[in-house]
């Protein structure tokens, strides 16, 4: 490890004399270049950026004028040179650095503005392997890191916000201060770290390495939250890049918020849970989520019907919940939804009438995504633990009728098969242990997050009974329903609770050492039961 040299303290103020600019995205370049030139800053650039600055009628040097070497190897080698990195890394007030710079004719570079080759967007566009590799920037990260390490003298910009902050300081004072240079350096190191994470994550995908020796996760700040899960916790919301498979995935991270208060940590988590589930259905569907679990799920002839049926399942829990739908909202839909207090509504779209109706509810957040997430798309799920984090692939399982293994003497009816598949789809999105009763494309009762499956079955039965009473029925909404368990029944008690609730068909993964005992109990009760062979835990 290099020993820390005894450098003189960095100056608080630096008046920049030379800026090196190299951009793929030239947005804002003309105004910035004119401002810097007007402040007496010499402009140095490369390739297309140099040509653009010259096209503005401004004087600009080519990096080759400094290095004495032309760009070569298809532009791969142009800034990787001691004259460039010496100008960035040289500690101007250190006598030996100053002597080396003078001896080798190395002029200081006080500003670096580099935005890196567009690797992330190239990958997101579906480009092939060779195109992606060619868009891995080498010289750019090297210059950013050199300038950032020497932030005592160099101001580094990696985005429009950095440039705006720098220009504001220069217009006001003609100098940069050390605090600004430190902030810019921190932002710049974060950018190169995220860039490297994108490259390494993409490369791991290319070689099909699901568990690389080193794993980096990077994101760009979407929103600083008022607080986290609770008011005493801090919170922030980040968007991940294409290496995670999520860049082009419609959902809460890329939704447009049309109205309402700022989203909170729990709002975002619940909206994501609701939207991921509603995207599972092809028919018009509505999902109502409260505290990360669905409390009502239904399909219908249209969204209005689906919403009304979802609300029937548990109107008490739905108050203050999050609603997700898989079709564009109409005015009629909005009128129904705004009858009760709702925190968030997330949908692919909404017509003008719907937007106007929602606008009258100032506290309701309306999120539009312009699409639905693909439930079968690849991706990764992360969870922090003390001292590390867990990574797993997204659960892309989907069970069809042909996948079912009927293990009881009684065969399910076609309607029961439909109900079982619907219930199992919902159970995949309910916190474990999970039990879901469903009938005719509507959840009848949901039991979530219990330490044993029997209690989940009992809670779901209570919800179904209350839903039936709310409709004025003489029986539970679970009467004649299908019961889904997201994992196997370890004992027959959970299944017997479902039978007592009124279920006539059961779907579960199977795989318990007591499967025969559970099958026997189902046969004795006269219910049909199917095994999926797939467990869908969600802890």
C-alpha atoms as one frame of an Amber mdcrd trajectory, in Angstrom:
protein
   0.000   0.000   0.000   1.484   3.377  -1.010   2.348   5.610   1.908   0.492
   8.908   2.065   2.865  11.597   0.702   3.385  14.810   2.583   1.657  17.102
   0.084   0.940  20.744   0.792  -2.721  21.391   1.650  -4.943  21.835  -1.373
  -6.024  25.393  -2.054  -9.600  26.331  -1.291  -9.972  28.287  -4.530  -8.770
  27.305  -8.001  -9.197  29.513 -11.065  -9.427  27.042 -13.955  -7.337  27.711
 -17.039  -7.904  24.547 -19.092 -10.859  22.191 -19.565 -10.836  18.789 -21.271
 -14.241  17.836 -22.683 -15.200  14.489 -24.245 -18.882  13.707 -24.705 -21.114
  11.118 -26.321 -24.252  13.130 -25.491 -23.558  16.722 -26.456 -26.657  18.200
 -24.808 -25.753  21.570 -23.279 -22.300  21.567 -24.832 -22.602  24.854 -26.733
 -23.749  26.950 -23.762 -21.139  25.413 -21.465 -18.328  25.787 -23.972 -19.226
  29.424 -24.639 -19.363  30.138 -20.899 -15.988  28.541 -20.268 -14.415  30.328
 -23.221 -15.859  33.611 -22.009 -14.215  33.010 -18.634 -10.831  32.572 -20.323
 -10.715  28.767 -20.010  -8.823  26.989 -22.811 -10.866  24.187 -24.374  -9.307
  20.827 -25.242 -11.308  18.008 -26.756 -11.381  14.868 -28.886 -13.060  13.608
 -32.047 -16.689  14.553 -32.480 -16.737  16.782 -29.393 -13.828  18.839 -30.725
 -15.578  19.151 -34.085 -18.787  20.284 -32.399 -17.008  22.973 -30.368 -15.193
  24.192 -33.470 -18.556  24.289 -35.223 -19.768  26.769 -32.607 -17.002  29.081
 -33.780 -14.962  28.615 -30.612 -11.218  27.930 -30.425 -10.506  24.370 -29.320
  -7.358  22.265 -29.172  -7.268  18.618 -30.103  -5.866  16.287 -27.435  -3.383
  15.234 -30.115  -2.001  18.785 -29.999  -1.041  18.145 -26.358   0.185  14.561
 -26.626   1.852  14.709 -30.009   0.102  11.449 -30.889  -2.911  11.150 -33.167
  -6.023   9.210 -32.230  -5.397   5.624 -33.271  -6.869   2.136 -33.249 -10.361
   3.325 -34.179 -10.262   5.926 -31.402  -9.462   3.393 -28.693  -6.233   5.227
 -27.888  -6.315   9.005 -27.622  -6.322  10.222 -23.999  -4.310   7.395 -22.380
  -1.114   9.429 -22.292   1.171  10.920 -19.571   0.525  14.455 -20.828  -3.200
  14.008 -20.173  -2.991  12.082 -16.914  -0.015  14.063 -15.684  -2.084  17.209
 -16.249  -4.900  15.676 -14.209  -2.919  13.978 -11.423  -0.140  16.501 -10.896
  -0.214  18.140  -7.451   0.635  21.646  -8.529   1.974  22.815  -5.126   4.228
  19.765  -4.666   7.738  20.703  -5.806   8.614  17.341  -7.385   5.275  17.183
  -9.246   5.699  20.730 -10.518   9.251  19.933 -11.631   8.099  16.795 -13.503
   5.324  18.733 -15.201   7.761  21.451 -16.297  10.403  18.956 -17.455   7.936
  16.988 -19.605   5.934  19.982 -20.792   2.758  18.838 -19.016   0.179  21.573
 -18.578  -2.394  21.306 -15.788  -5.978  20.392 -16.620  -8.393  22.016 -14.191
 -11.770  20.788 -15.495 -12.775  17.408 -16.916 -16.231  16.897 -18.429 -16.709
  13.328 -19.613 -19.991  11.409 -19.955 -18.634   7.979 -21.046 -19.565   5.836
 -24.019 -23.270   4.885 -23.885 -22.749   1.286 -22.761 -25.986   1.042 -20.747
 -28.233   2.341 -23.515 -26.410   0.198 -26.083 -27.207  -2.922 -24.054 -30.779
  -1.761 -23.491 -31.247  -1.339 -27.244 -30.617  -5.054 -27.770 -27.307  -4.558
 -29.563 -25.090  -7.580 -30.096 -22.058  -8.634 -28.094 -19.445  -6.883 -30.256
 -21.346  -3.579 -30.305 -21.725  -3.677 -26.525 -18.014  -4.364 -26.027 -17.060
  -1.507 -28.352 -19.139   0.826 -26.178 -17.160  -0.012 -23.034 -15.294   3.229
 -22.306 -11.690   2.967 -21.138 -10.156   6.404 -21.444 -13.195   8.181 -20.028
 -13.277   6.377 -16.662  -9.491   6.745 -16.421  -9.724  10.540 -16.826 -12.652
  10.775 -14.421 -10.809   8.800 -11.765  -7.557  10.722 -12.270  -9.265  14.089
 -11.979 -11.377  12.973  -9.036  -8.380  11.633  -7.129  -6.751  15.038  -7.615
  -9.902  16.945  -6.603  -7.691  19.272  -4.617  -7.127  21.011  -7.963  -9.457
  19.455 -10.553 -13.231  19.789 -10.970 -14.804  16.718 -12.624 -18.220  16.702
 -14.288 -20.011  13.500 -15.307 -23.567  14.756 -15.859 -25.624  17.862 -16.564
 -26.199  18.545 -12.866 -22.431  18.635 -12.254 -21.871  21.014 -15.169 -24.648
  23.320 -13.999 -23.175  23.441 -10.487 -19.701  24.124 -11.825 -20.797  26.894
 -14.195 -22.846  28.573 -11.472 -19.758  28.712  -9.241 -17.544  30.021 -12.039
 -20.016  32.702 -13.039 -20.274  33.853  -9.446 -16.618  33.709  -8.406 -14.459
  32.749 -11.379 -13.126  29.905  -9.233 -14.063  26.536  -7.802 -13.850  25.905
  -4.078 -12.606  22.721  -2.447 -16.033  21.755  -1.098 -17.485  21.850  -4.623
 -14.606  19.837  -6.047 -15.098  17.175  -3.351 -18.818  16.928  -4.108 -18.126
  16.580  -7.810 -15.464  13.943  -7.140 -17.854  11.884  -5.004 -20.459  12.012
  -7.771 -17.832  11.108 -10.373 -16.551   8.056  -8.467 -20.150   6.899  -8.059
 -20.636   7.216 -11.811 -17.613   5.111 -12.705 -18.600   2.545 -10.054 -22.085
   2.277 -11.554 -20.618   2.055 -15.048 -18.297  -0.772 -14.012 -21.206  -2.520
 -12.279 -23.194  -2.355 -15.502 -20.319  -3.774 -17.528 -19.483  -6.544 -15.053
 -23.146  -7.476 -14.596 -23.692  -7.643 -18.347 -20.556  -9.712 -18.846 -21.674
 -12.161 -16.164 -24.928 -12.584 -18.069 -23.069 -13.214 -21.323 -21.059 -16.064
 -19.800 -24.132 -17.291 -17.878 -22.487 -16.846 -14.489 -25.409 -16.619 -12.060
 -23.113 -16.311  -9.040 -20.000 -14.322  -9.995 -17.185 -14.121  -7.446 -17.814
 -10.389  -7.110 -21.241  -8.811  -7.501 -21.954  -5.088  -7.888 -25.345  -3.416
  -7.756 -25.742   0.098  -9.081 -28.626   2.483  -9.520 -29.380   6.083 -10.343
 -31.253   8.213  -7.843 -34.902   8.544  -8.808 -36.111  10.192  -5.633 -34.920
  11.153  -2.172 -37.718   9.986   0.104 -39.091  11.865   3.096 -38.241   8.819
   5.198 -37.955   5.050   4.952 -40.322   2.390   6.214 -40.775   4.476   9.385
 -40.296   8.211  10.030 -37.067   7.713  11.988 -35.428   5.963   9.000 -33.914
   7.640   5.945 -34.977   6.484   2.495 -34.091   6.832  -1.183 -35.388   5.295
  -4.405 -33.017   4.160  -7.180 -33.501   2.889 -10.711 -31.350  -0.050 -11.735
 -29.582  -0.438 -15.077 -29.879  -2.835 -18.001 -27.533  -5.443 -16.524 -30.315
  -6.260 -14.022 -32.812  -6.784 -16.831 -35.041  -3.973 -15.610 -34.216  -0.882
 -17.679 -37.023  -1.384 -20.182 -39.400  -3.064 -17.700 -42.522  -0.909 -17.215
 -43.378  -0.468 -13.584 -43.142   1.769 -10.577 -39.469   2.713 -11.109 -40.189
   4.340 -14.479 -43.777   5.456 -13.865 -44.863   9.058 -14.338 -46.552  10.522
 -11.281 -49.311  12.788 -12.528 -50.554  14.073  -9.199 -50.696  13.676  -5.463
 -48.256  13.876  -2.605 -44.713  12.674  -2.908 -44.452   8.890  -2.913 -43.180
   7.280   0.262 -41.076   4.170   0.781 -44.100   1.998   1.589 -46.136   3.464
  -1.294 -43.451   2.452  -3.764 -43.072  -1.045  -2.315 -46.833  -1.638  -2.344
 -47.291  -0.209  -5.840 -44.580  -2.534  -7.120 -46.187  -5.561  -5.449 -49.602
  -4.705  -6.883 -48.385  -4.025 -10.411 -46.280  -7.178 -10.624 -49.335  -9.254
  -9.695 -51.866  -7.517 -11.949 -49.537  -8.035 -14.923 -49.991 -11.805 -14.525
 -53.528 -11.649 -15.953 -54.612 -11.304 -19.569 -58.244 -10.375 -18.831 -59.071
  -6.946 -17.352 -57.834  -7.236 -13.768 -57.561  -5.259 -10.556 -55.307  -5.860
  -7.553 -55.666  -4.079  -4.224 -52.605  -4.253  -1.963 -52.250  -3.278   1.678
 -48.941  -3.566   3.498 -47.238  -5.553   0.715 -49.990  -8.215   0.470 -52.959
  -8.361  -1.898 -56.259  -8.077  -0.038 -58.422  -8.329  -3.159 -57.760  -9.624
  -6.677 -60.263 -10.108  -9.476 -60.729 -10.208 -13.219 -63.845  -8.956 -14.958
 -65.441  -8.030 -18.247 -63.876  -4.585 -17.846 -61.868  -2.691 -15.236 -64.939
  -1.388 -13.451 -66.219  -4.923 -12.934 -62.771  -6.167 -11.914 -62.373  -3.362
  -9.369 -65.824  -3.930  -7.854 -65.114  -7.641  -7.476 -61.639  -7.030  -5.997
 -63.110  -4.605  -3.467 -65.725  -7.173  -2.405 -62.982  -9.463  -1.140 -61.914
  -7.216   1.742 -63.306  -3.688   1.708 -61.982  -3.035   5.217 -58.338  -3.665
   4.307 -58.733  -1.880   0.957 -59.181   1.491   2.703 -55.938   3.428   2.252
 -54.510   0.768  -0.036 -52.798   0.681  -3.416 -54.745  -0.206  -6.563 -53.190
  -1.631  -9.722 -54.971  -2.347 -12.989 -53.790  -3.806 -16.289 -55.796  -1.607
 -18.651 -55.994   2.127 -19.271 -58.394   3.794 -16.833 -61.604   5.503 -17.946
 -63.699   8.099 -16.212 -66.146   5.417 -15.076 -63.274   3.481 -13.480 -61.991
   6.601 -11.743 -65.411   7.424 -10.261 -65.611   3.978  -8.668 -62.050   4.026
  -7.346 -62.398   7.461  -5.760 -65.422   6.370  -3.699 -63.014   5.265  -0.963
 -59.694   6.655   0.234 -56.824   5.215  -1.828 -53.136   6.039  -1.463 -51.875
   5.097  -4.945 -53.351   4.046  -8.275 -50.960   2.563 -10.834 -52.033   1.775
 -14.398 -50.695   1.624 -17.960 -52.674   4.769 -18.803 -55.690   6.949 -18.061
 -57.958   9.007 -20.308 -58.555  12.722 -19.790 -61.812  12.210 -17.912 -60.160
   9.774 -15.503 -57.282  12.170 -14.912 -59.682  15.013 -14.146 -61.605  12.884
 -11.638 -58.443  11.748  -9.903 -57.158  15.340  -9.843 -59.965  16.245  -7.445
 -58.394  13.880  -4.905 -55.321  15.882  -3.992 -53.739  13.216  -1.785 -54.158
  10.353  -4.251 -51.034   9.533  -6.262 -51.689   8.527  -9.867 -48.864   6.607
 -11.566 -48.892   5.827 -15.289 -46.410   3.404 -16.808 -47.285   3.196 -20.540
 -47.034  -0.587 -20.360 -47.068  -3.694 -18.196 -44.089  -5.633 -16.852 -43.555
  -9.012 -18.478 -44.047 -11.649 -15.743 -41.779 -13.997 -17.700 -38.891 -11.535
 -18.078 -35.539 -12.345 -16.503 -34.278 -10.264 -13.635 -32.779 -10.348 -10.178
 -34.176  -9.768  -6.700 -31.973  -8.414  -3.909 -32.302  -8.465  -0.146 -29.901
  -7.050   2.400 -28.741  -9.015   5.424 -26.271  -8.047   8.143 -22.896  -7.832
   6.433 -24.081  -8.769   2.965 -26.963  -9.315   0.597 -28.886 -12.136  -1.024
 -29.469 -12.375  -4.772 -31.920 -14.603  -6.587 -33.526 -14.738  -9.996 -37.049
 -13.341 -10.285 -39.791 -15.952  -9.901 -40.922 -16.387 -13.510 -42.862 -19.585
 -12.896 -46.254 -19.958 -14.512 -48.466 -23.007 -14.006 -50.850 -24.177 -16.755
 -53.545 -26.820 -16.649 -51.253 -29.254 -18.452 -48.719 -28.941 -15.605 -51.144
 -30.168 -12.952 -50.895 -33.628 -11.465 -54.277 -34.680 -10.065 -53.571 -36.826
  -7.017 -57.089 -37.453  -5.657 -59.785 -39.882  -6.705 -62.101 -37.019  -7.618
 -61.076 -35.112 -10.716 -61.560 -31.336 -10.679 -64.138 -29.777 -12.964 -62.964
 -27.373 -15.703 -64.187 -24.471 -13.563 -62.288 -25.747 -10.541 -59.121 -25.987
 -12.636 -59.546 -22.353 -13.672 -60.112 -21.361 -10.058 -57.073 -23.328  -8.877
 -54.788 -21.696 -11.435 -56.111 -18.231 -10.557 -55.660 -18.857  -6.829 -52.138
 -20.237  -7.278 -51.138 -17.201  -9.355 -52.280 -14.912  -6.561 -50.591 -17.068
  -3.899 -47.269 -16.536  -5.701 -47.517 -12.863  -4.719 -48.658 -13.314  -1.100
 -46.177 -13.360   1.780 -45.546 -16.856   3.134 -47.154 -18.801   4.612 -49.942
 -18.096   2.130 -53.405 -19.504   1.566 -55.750 -18.119  -1.097 -59.404 -19.046
  -1.723 -60.711 -18.057  -5.159 -63.761 -18.641  -7.307 -64.807 -17.395 -10.743
 -61.775 -15.135 -11.184 -62.106 -13.488  -7.780 -60.260 -14.006  -4.517 -62.613
 -15.030  -1.721 -60.144 -14.891   1.139 -56.393 -14.407   1.601 -54.308 -15.516
   4.573 -50.770 -14.141   4.572 -47.533 -14.185   6.492 -48.358 -16.658   9.251
 -45.896 -18.938  10.990 -47.981 -22.006  10.128 -50.195 -22.872   7.194 -53.196
 -23.839   9.287 -53.490 -20.326  10.699 -53.209 -18.822   7.209 -56.112 -21.073
   6.124 -58.143 -19.911   9.123 -57.458 -16.221   8.478 -58.369 -16.599   4.810
 -61.598 -18.316   5.894 -62.436 -15.398   8.204 -61.934 -12.937   5.343 -64.133
 -15.075   3.068 -66.871 -15.297   5.670 -66.840 -11.536   6.265 -66.882 -10.895
   2.502 -69.929 -13.140   2.164 -71.692 -11.311   4.996 -70.901  -7.947   3.403
 -72.625  -9.153   0.226 -75.649 -10.322   2.208 -74.940 -13.978   1.489 -75.955
 -16.743   3.831 -72.625 -18.457   3.213 -68.940 -17.687   3.023 -67.504 -16.356
  -0.222 -65.180 -19.379  -0.087 -68.075 -21.797  -0.540 -67.306 -23.868  -3.651
 -63.913 -22.163  -4.057 -60.471 -23.452  -4.933 -57.803 -23.206  -2.256 -54.176
 -22.503  -3.194 -51.198 -23.063  -0.939 -47.891 -21.675  -2.162 -45.980 -24.527
  -0.488 -46.883 -28.054   0.495 -49.169 -28.905   3.399 -46.856 -30.470   6.008
 -49.900 -31.914   7.769 -53.521 -32.477   6.841 -54.759 -29.812   9.294 -54.349
 -26.938   6.850 -56.216 -28.781   4.128 -59.033 -29.655   6.563 -59.359 -25.961
   7.461 -59.781 -25.202   3.754 -62.439 -27.885   3.421 -64.230 -26.468   6.467
 -64.152 -23.036   4.834 -65.996 -24.434   1.799 -63.208 -25.193  -0.673 -63.951
 -28.051  -3.072 -60.590 -28.112  -4.858 -57.042 -27.622  -3.631 -53.831 -26.760
  -5.480 -50.424 -27.070  -3.851 -46.850 -27.912  -4.855 -46.685 -31.278  -3.106
 -43.436 -32.745  -1.903 -44.135 -33.295   1.804 -43.155 -36.560   3.486 -46.834
 -36.657   4.527 -48.281 -36.139   1.040 -50.075 -39.480   1.276 -51.711 -38.440
   4.544 -52.875 -35.151   2.987 -54.147 -36.915  -0.154 -56.071 -39.380   1.996
 -57.675 -36.517   3.906 -58.687 -34.875   0.612 -60.176 -38.132  -0.650 -62.116
 -38.609   2.576 -63.481 -35.066   2.286 -64.386 -35.605  -1.372 -62.344 -32.677
  -2.683 -60.115 -32.649  -5.755 -56.442 -31.855  -5.308 -53.678 -31.031  -7.793
 -49.916 -30.884  -7.317 -47.928 -28.293  -9.271 -44.430 -29.527  -8.432 -43.450
 -25.839  -8.087 -43.150 -23.971  -4.786 -43.664 -20.188  -4.833 -42.545 -18.968
  -1.407 -42.418 -15.190  -0.937 -40.852 -14.337   2.395
